[in-house]
Amino acid sequence: IYIGCAFQLYVFLWLGATECVLLVVMAMDRYVAVCHPLQYTAIMHPKFCLQLAILAWGAGLVQSLVQSPATLQLPFCSHRRVDDIVCEVPALIQASSADTTYNEIQMSIASIIFLVLPLVIILSSYGAVAKAVLRIKSAAGQRKAFSTCTSHLLVVSLFYGTVTAVYLQPKNRYAQEQGKFLTLFYTVATPALNPLIYTLRNREVKGALIRLGRRTWDSQNN
């Protein structure tokens, strides 16, 4: 059980931190596409995109290799269980019987680097995007620009709105119980919804969903 929990913690932190950095990269992509459309191919060329992808996965791996060992070194009573659906840092800190001040400070620093700072960058980039869109005189152009950003903004809202509540929540019983639902949401619901959210921009996918909805409606009324 301990080995499974440790493996889950390493992978969970790696993928979570990588997702935070990738969302920043995608925000930068939207910013360049809307604010500097004529320079988009020159700025976001394949080599640079590959470097950003390596940066995202590398940063996530470093975060996991730094925080996971420090968390797993905490002493745990054999009769205690992790009071959460997955083995993640807040739940393991709560389950430890030792002084966790160092781990809490470490988690706070990691939260600032991978949650607060990326969110500030994303919001700043979309502030610039909003200004650029409002300067577009054509209504069709504004709709096209907004549609470019809608799916990413929705994913950012779902992911950051839940994960920040877990990692920045106060330490009380109500927050722990609420954290279980939020953890379930950003570990299961959000990844499951991501493909649907991003593909809704595709006209063929929209058409297929509309046809499916009509068939369901007709079958229920017949």
Phi, psi and omega in degrees: 000318181296318180296318178296320179294318180296316179298318179297321180295314179301310182292319182298313179294320180299308182292322181294313179294322177297319178299320179299316181289321180296324178295326175293317179299318179293325176295321178295322177298316178295321179298313180294320182296324183269317186273334180224060186297325182288338180257007186301310183294330179285324182278308184267056179281161187305320181296318179292321178296321177296319178296321178294321179295317178296320177300316181297310181292324178293317179297320178296320180294317178299316178301316180294318182289339179272312189275327183297309179300320180297324179286320183286344177282350178294144177283136180234137176288139185295333183272353182270146178244153178289120184274063179196172181277342178223162176275096177236168190302308181303319181292321180290324176296319178295328183278346183285149180259006183250179176289122185249022183302314181299317181293325178292320177296317179299318179294322179295318179296316179296323179294322178293318183289317188256351179241301185291308182299312176301321180295322177297317179296317180297313181295323178294318180295322179284336171296317177294322178296317180298318178297318180294321180292320180294338177279349177285125184281330182280131177294323178295321178295321178295317179297319180295319180293317179294322180295333178295330186257344189300311184297317180294319178298322179294317178295318178299317180296316181294316185287304184290328180296333180262315185292325178291327178294330180280314187274346178244014184283153175290155182272085173219167187298318181297319180296323179295315180295318178294326181297330179298315179295317180295321177298315177301323184292310185277348176266334183241305187293311183298311177299327179289328181277337184306310180300321180293316182298314183288327182278350179294344177286342181282126183297324181293322178294317177301316180297320180295320179293321178295316179296321178296318178297319179295318179296320178296317179297316180295320180293327179286330182269351180260000000 
